[in-house]
Amino acid sequence: AATHRPDLSCLWKFMGDACTITHHMAKETFSMEVPKKLLEKSDQESTVLSMIQTLELGARSEQPYPSTALFYPVYQAEASNHIAWTNLATLYLANENIHLAHEAFKMAQRLEPTYVAAWIGQALIAETVGDEDAMDLFRHTTELATHVEGASGYGSLVCAMLQDESKHNTDLYQYSIKQMAAIPAASTGLGKYLDRIKTNATAYNMYGLLLEQQGLFRSAVQAFKSAIDLSNCKEPAKVRMNLARVLCQLKQYDEAMVQYDKIDMPTTFNDLCSLGYACYKSGKYKESYQAYQEASELATGDKEKSHVLTALGMVAYKFGDLDGAKAVLLQSSQLTPASVNGLKSLCALGITLSDSTLTMAVLQELFSHGDTDVDVSHLMTISHCLLENNHKGAKTYIQQCIHKNPIQSSLWKLLSRLLFRNFPESSASAAASCAECAYRLNPLMHNIQNMVTANLLRSTTTDSSKLLKSAVKALHINPDIQENWRNLVKSLDRQCEKENVQCWTDMRDSYNQWMSKTEE
């Protein structure tokens, strides 16, 4: 067609498009003659391509000099065209001419400050040279418009900074991540990116990591699974590690172990700790102990090693090896800085073993840290009373502490537990009231509503309707805890007995059968 009508430039354009699609064309072919034929035409000819079409042809050329030559007529015609400057800058950037690319992008920004492609180009240059302004530039592109390059670039830089723990205490981190709300902004941008492009496994992985940081674990699971399902996933083992870690957050430990079984043994400190935790929660204590042992060998500092040794002591305690747990926890306490949780565990173990010397020594060490929820001097007195079986003295001292600090929810919870365990008959309603106070002060406290219901059940004077409301509330908060279902059945039993409900017996038996099956 072009042979018969060489005056129709659109035919030459179509021929160039065909050559572009085929990609691999020898240099001696006529595809590179397309820009030349077009440039030989005068501006007055009606068949000359438009400026945008000319720019597109120049951008598709893989040889820099003919491409640059094709841009020049556009600059002569319209020097104020920001798209032309952006395309020229892109060409310079592709050929690693950073300085000229920066100047061309700057000209495009001057002509049109809201043109997002020019800002993305400057962000890419900043990322290439390692400039700290790269994240700010990418964030600005997400504010200007929805663009796939801007969203993916910003998400990548945010994930990189989150992964680099050495930057977490810097002013740059506080500004770029905390003050600018980078995590939700980057996840929103990646969400829009993945609405358009659903074949990028890396983007799905980054999206899952950002969702995990926000506590959106179920959405993160879907993102990680989408990444694994794609055939172009370059590092499926790392994505499975991320998926397993998030499944542990959802308490789906068996599913997490399925993911771990599909990959080789982790080799990094954090991954080994995650594996050890998943094995521990799945009841595989031997595998958990092995994973934590390997993690302790990879620990880079005493702080990390102290935490891992605390976990080893926890696993040893589950084995029933109290002496082994004590030895590991003592080893943890001798490191600097020692794990505060490890010291608390050693203190609790000392109380369990009735070892007053060990308990008081650990409490003295805790006192030097000053990093506990309850004042250590209070713990020392209470522990001493408990070791001497002076439960009444412990109760009196906790009450004195509450009078001094009535808004400390952990003190109310401690008093409730003490009353529940050591004064079950006479103080059941008081224990329930203490647990309710702890719940009002801290509704997020673990399993506190269950303590309220259990204490109310022990009291024979508790109003049955109040008891039932408490049981229902505890079940709504933690429906996955078997004890809450049992307390609900007991509460219904007392309520139906009061109201003389005849059909309740059959319903209760059905409930008990169902709970027995779920326990199996």
Secondary structure, 3 states (H helix, E strand, C coil): CCCCCCCCHHHHHHHHHHHHHHCCCCCCCHHHHHHHHHHCCCCCCCCCCCHHHHHHHHHHCCCHHHHHHHHHHHHHHCCCCHHHHHHHHHHHHHCCCHHHHHHHHHHHHHHCCCCHHHHHHHHHHHHHHCCCCHHHHHHHHHHHCCCHHHHHHHHHHHHHHHHCHHHCCCHHHHHHHHHCCHHHHHHHHHHHHHHHCCCCHHHHHHHHHHHHHCCCHHHHHHHHHHHHHCCCCCCHHHHHHHHHHHHHHCCCHHHHHHHHHCCCCCCCHHHHHHHHHHHHHCCCHHHHHHHHHHHHHHCCCHHHHHHHHHHHHHHHHHHCCHHHHHHHHHHHHCCCCCCHHHHHHHHHHHHHCCCHHHHHHHHHHHHHHCCCCCCHHHHHHHHHHHHCCCHHHHHHHHHHHHHHCCCCHHHHHHHHHHHHHHCCCCCHHHHHHHHHHHHHHCCCCCCHHHHHHHHHHHCCCCCHHHHHHHHHHHHHHCCCCHHHHHHHHHHHHHHHHHHCCCCHHHHHHHHHHHHHHHHC
